[in-house]
C-alpha cells in the first residue's frame, strides 16, 4: 500500500490534470460506498450513530451527519426512524 501511495503521489506531481481527475473519481466512489454502508448500518439498527460514523472512516460524528444529510436530504436519525417504523418522517 505504501508503494502505491508513493507512486500515486509521484504520478500526481508529474501529471496534475490526470491526477485531479483520478482523485475526483476516487472521492466519488468513496462517497458512494460510505452512503450505501451508512444506509445498511442504519437500517440494521444495531450500531449507534457515533459507531457508524467511525466505522465509515469519519474523524468526527458531525462530519458523518453532514455527509449523510447531503446524500439523502435528511439526518441519519430520521432515516433510521423511518426504516424502523416504515413510515416517512416529518418533512425536512
N, C-alpha and C positions, 0 to 999 in steps of 0.2 A: 504494500500500500504506500509506503514511504517513497519508493522509487516512482510509483505512478504520480504521486503528488508533486515530486520534484520535476518529473518530465512534463507534467501539465503546466507547472509554473514556467518552465523553460520555454515551452511552446507558446505560452501566453505572452512572454516577453518578446518573442520573435514575430508573432503574428497577432497583434491586439484585436483586430476586427474579427478574425476567426475565433479567437478565444472568447470574446464577449458574446458572440452568437452561441457558442457551446455552453457558456455559463448561464445564459438566459434559458436555454433548453434544460440544463440540469436543475435550475431552481424551479422551473415549471413542473418538472417530473417530481421533484421533492415535495412541492406544494400539493400536487395531486395525490401522491402516496399518503401524505400526512392527513389530508382531508378524508380519504377513504378509511384509513385506520381509525381516525377520530370518530367517524360515524359508527364504525363497528364497535369500538370500545364503549361509546355512549349508549348504543342500542343494547349491548350486553348488560349494562348497568352494574357491573361488579366493581370497577375501579372509580376512585374519586376523580374529580376534575383535575386536581393537582397531580395525581398519579398519571393520568392520561397525558397531561402537558409534558411531564418528564419522560414518559415512555416514547413520546413522539419527538423528543430531542429539543424541546424548547427550554431555554435557560430559566425562564420565569413563567408562571401560570398566566399572567396577564398577557404575555405575548401570544400564548395559545388562544386565550379568549378573544383577542382582537382578530387573529387569523381566522378562527372559526366563524366569527360573525361576518368577516369579509367573504368567506367561502359560501356560506349558507344564508346570510341575511338575518340570522338570529343567534343569540348567545347559546353556548353549549348546554347550559342548564335547561333552557326552553326546549331545545332539540330532544334532550333526554326525557323530559316530561311528556312531550308529545308522543315519543316512541313507547313510553311505558303505559300511557293511557289510551293511545290510539286516536286521540282527539287533537285537533290543531289547537295551539295555544293562542293567547291574545295577540292581536296584530302588533307588529313592531313599529 
